[in-house]
């Protein structure tokens, strides 16, 4: 079973930027679609962004469009989430997950289509 690991979280001021990374040991990610999710305190987990195996298809939830960018470097077995203009109160734990049966497309959110998850990386947005 592959181990998915997120990194890059931390504390940032409103308006700041962070880049999250997602990689896996024991598996290559280049053949599958990947999703980023977040869970804020007291709220349900939501899909933030997803990317197809080639990177040609990307999707973002409306609340982050224009501020977040998802990308991947298959040679490095890594998927990135670039987050800019982070908003106050935007504290959450960010997770990445592999999708099962998705490669050329990705189902934004699609919790029931996910397979392997990382433990998450926390992003705290405060002044």
C-alpha positions, 0 to 999 in steps of 0.5 A, a space after each residue: 500500500 503506497 504512503 501518501 505524504 503532504 508537506 509545505 503547510 505552515 502559518 501565513 498572514 492573510 494575503 500570503 502564499 504557500 505551496 503544498 506538495 504531495 508525493 508517495 512512497 511505494 507507488 508512482 502517481 503518474 498514471 492516476 488523477 490526484 485531488 487536494 482536499 481541506 477540512 477546516 475546524 468544525 467543518 466537513 472535508 471539501 474538495 479544493 482542486 484536482 488534476 488528471 494524470 497528464 496535468 491537462 485537466 485541472 479543476 478548482 472549487 469556486 472559492 479558490 479559483 484565480 488564487 490556487 493553482 494545481 500542478 504536477 511533476 511526474 518525473 518527481 512523483 509530486 503534485 503541487 498546490 500553489 495557494 495565493 491571496 490566502 484569506 483570513 480564517 482560511 485555516 484548515 488541514 489540507 490532504 491529498 488523495 489518489 483517485 481510483 479509476 480516474 486518469 484522463 479526468 478528475 472528479 473535483 471532490 469525489 470523496 467516494 472515488 478516492 483510494 489512498 490518503 495522506 495524513 494532511 498538512 496544516 495551513 494556518 492563516 492569521 495576522 
